[in-house]
Structure formats: C-alpha cells, structure tokens
Amino acid sequence: MSKTSKSAAAEAQELERSYKLADIVKQRQHTLTTLALQPGEKVFDIGCGVGFLTLEMAQQVGKSGQVIGFDQNPEMISNAKKRCEGLQQAEFHQGDAIQLPAQDQTFDAVSCTQVLLYVKDVPKVLAEMRRILKPGGRMVIVETDWRGVVLNSGDDALTKQIFAAWDSAVPSPNLPVHLGPLLKKHGFSNIQVEAVPIINTEYSPNHFSCEMMKWITKNAVKQGVFNETQRKEFLADLEERERSGSYFFCVNRFLFSAKL
Ligand SMILES: C[S@@+](CC[C@H](N)C(=O)[O-])C[C@H]1O[C@@H](n2cnc3c(N)ncnc32)[C@H](O)[C@@H]1O
C-alpha cells in the first residue's frame, strides 16, 4: 500500500470511529431534519465520507428516489458503498467537488457537511451546487469555525499555537463567517444559519473532542509547534482535567440552509 493510500485509509478509519459518536449523530439528525427529504427525491451528497449521512438519506428517499455519494478519497467511497449495500437508490462516484458528475438542474437537494473546510476553491463548488439543483432545489452546508474553539488547558499560549497550526493546515478554517454573502452571490435565497455547538465536559473516546485533540496536536507536531514528548504532556494535562472534573471543550458548527 502506498503512503498516500495508507493515509487515505487512515482518514476513512478515523471517520468510521468519530462520526458514530453522539455529538456527530445529533448534528446529522439536525441536517436531515433541515433537508426534510421526501420519498422519490434526488439528492447529491458532496464529500460523503464513509456514508453515514448518505445511508440515512437513501432510506428517506426510498427506492423511487436516488442518492449520489461523492468523495475524492477512494477509501471513503469503498466504506460508503459497503454501508449502503443492498440499497439500489444509492450510487457512489469519486472525484473533486469542483466538478460534479451530474447534469444541470437535476437534483432536488444537495448536502455538503464538513467538507468545504478542505476545499481551496469554495466558490467553484457553490457554482456546481447551483448548477445541478432544480429551480426551487434546496441545500445544506455544515461547517466549523475552528477559530472560535474554547479549551480549558494548562497552557493558553501553547493552545493558541496548536490551533494556529490547525488553522494554517486547512484552506478554509473559518468559512462560516464568509458563507452567507457567498451563497447570496451564487444566487441562493432563503439563507438560514443555525449554530450547532459541540460541548464536551468529558475527555473520553466517547466524545468528539478527545480524538479531535489527538488529531489536531499531531498536526502541531508536524508543523513544528512542539515535539512528540511535549504533545504527550499536553494530552496528559487534558486527561488530568478529566479526572479533576475541569475538562471543557467547545466548538461551534454552523448549519446553513438555502434554496434556489
Ligand atoms: C470530515 S469528512 C465529512 C464526511 C461526511 N460529509 C460527513 O459529514 O459524514 C470530509 C470529507 O470530504 C472529502 N473531501 C474533501 N475535499 C474534497 C473535495 N475537494 N472533493 C470531494 N471530496 C472532498 C474528504 O475525502 C472526506 O471524506
């Protein structure tokens, strides 16, 4: 297995673990409620990952509907296909979100959850969403504002450096701040935004921030903020806060919905 496909597989495994957690299940339910899919509808799931949302959407639109799961990582597609096995209405394609394999004005709804953060040319993806939606079609985007993280740690200055390193590792770390005007510019109307906070007062593998802090601190090591020993000390401090009942983490995700 090449180094690249190894990391693609690691990313898929990480998503398999973390997107089953209650924090994310709750967010997914919020997305589904907002989309309000009907039997027979056609939906395009951009950056479908391992297919948790795609599966639920396929169940909602039923056999008379269609869901296209689309992702650039073949490992994600492979896991998503397994997850949706037996559902003839679910179909998967690999590619980059800047060019969606769909005809103009053919979809009732489009979802794009936790994807645009990683995308360099967000306007191009919004233009594609608009292109494939039918007139009156609806869309949901969920994005995180990583600049607004709250974390109780023993070293605030180091915490800032760790999150600054995360900020520079992704193209759009605080997209929610800019997304409303961008959607308007791309012809969307009825633009609504809701905050979906993730608040963890426990540092345990059952909560989103535990794995996320491991991932984010690994990135900080890669970027030279600190070394592996200092990383372990930082994480040990978070474990200590769990034991003393003073662990606190919060980040806001924002759910945007709009119509054409
Ligand atoms: C954090 S996961 C979210 C998965 C899924 N949307 C969910 O909420 O469960 C981000 C996904 O976006 C995919 N992705 C990132 N950039 C992409 C791009 N330019 N085109 C297609 N997929 C992309 C990644 O491969 C990954 O599967």
The ligand as a MOL file (V3000), in Angstrom:
LIG
                    3D

  0  0  0     0  0            999 V3000
M  V30 BEGIN CTAB
M  V30 COUNTS 27 29 0 0 0
M  V30 BEGIN ATOM
M  V30 1 C -14.8700 15.3220 7.5840 0
M  V30 2 S -15.3370 14.3430 6.2370 0 CHG=1
M  V30 3 C -17.0900 14.5600 6.2230 0
M  V30 4 C -17.8320 13.3950 5.6230 0
M  V30 5 C -19.3530 13.4980 5.5320 0
M  V30 6 N -19.7710 14.6520 4.7540 0
M  V30 7 C -19.9970 13.5260 6.8830 0
M  V30 8 O -20.3540 14.6160 7.3670 0
M  V30 9 O -20.1270 12.4430 7.4820 0 CHG=-1
M  V30 10 C -14.7900 15.2810 4.8620 0
M  V30 11 C -14.8940 14.5210 3.5510 0
M  V30 12 O -14.7540 15.4320 2.4610 0
M  V30 13 C -13.9720 14.8100 1.4630 0
M  V30 14 N -13.4020 15.8840 0.6110 0
M  V30 15 C -12.5530 16.8640 0.9800 0
M  V30 16 N -12.2790 17.6730 -0.0510 0
M  V30 17 C -12.9830 17.1980 -1.1120 0
M  V30 18 C -13.1050 17.5980 -2.4800 0
M  V30 19 N -12.4400 18.6590 -2.9590 0
M  V30 20 N -13.9070 16.8820 -3.2910 0
M  V30 21 C -14.5800 15.7930 -2.8270 0
M  V30 22 N -14.4930 15.3570 -1.5430 0
M  V30 23 C -13.7120 16.0570 -0.6940 0
M  V30 24 C -12.9480 14.0080 2.2390 0
M  V30 25 O -12.3520 12.9870 1.4630 0
M  V30 26 C -13.8000 13.4690 3.3740 0
M  V30 27 O -14.3930 12.2430 3.0580 0
M  V30 END ATOM
M  V30 BEGIN BOND
M  V30 1 1 1 2
M  V30 2 1 2 3
M  V30 3 1 2 10
M  V30 4 1 3 4
M  V30 5 1 4 5
M  V30 6 1 5 6
M  V30 7 1 5 7
M  V30 8 2 7 8
M  V30 9 1 7 9
M  V30 10 1 10 11
M  V30 11 1 11 12
M  V30 12 1 11 26
M  V30 13 1 12 13
M  V30 14 1 13 14
M  V30 15 1 13 24
M  V30 16 1 14 15
M  V30 17 1 14 23
M  V30 18 2 15 16
M  V30 19 1 16 17
M  V30 20 1 17 18
M  V30 21 2 17 23
M  V30 22 1 18 19
M  V30 23 2 18 20
M  V30 24 1 20 21
M  V30 25 2 21 22
M  V30 26 1 22 23
M  V30 27 1 24 25
M  V30 28 1 24 26
M  V30 29 1 26 27
M  V30 END BOND
M  V30 END CTAB
M  END
